[in-house]
Amino acid sequence: MLQQHLKQHPQAMWVRLYSKHMHLIEHQQQQVITTAYSPVLYKHPHSIIADFDATTLTLKSLIKQAKRPWYHTSPIVLLQVKEAIDYPLSHLEIRALSEVGYAAGAQIVHIYDSEGHLLNPQPKDSAVFSLAQASVKLFLVFGFSLFLFSMWMEQ
């Protein structure tokens, strides 16, 4: 499933999560582009994430390091858990990893296990929207308000 999403989203960011660091991976050669380290270990004895904020800040710094066009404000993040763990990820951990991606500024976050199987089949779109989307929404609300005000004044 991971390989299929890599082909579908060539501009997506492929990130591998380990207990002490994250790798940004290049799609074609599957080589590490850059690595971001955290002062706090991610792995907890019963969870892949020990500190939500530290994980978010590390992913955010990795997103900033990626070379992307200026008009790609919110990337699609393909987050693969590569740390060897003795248990399958729970729904809560999968949700926490998704929220880490959204908090770091991603538009859509797909979570994969170490073999590349998709763990969140229906990711939500981020609540964060671009400046252009915000401008259009503001224009529509303002225009509709003026229309209603003009209708009220005619009465």
Salt bridges, closest charged atoms under 4 A:
GLU99 OE2 - ARG95 NE 3.04
GLU99 OE2 - LYS124 NZ 3.11
ASP113 OD2 - HIS117 ND1 3.36
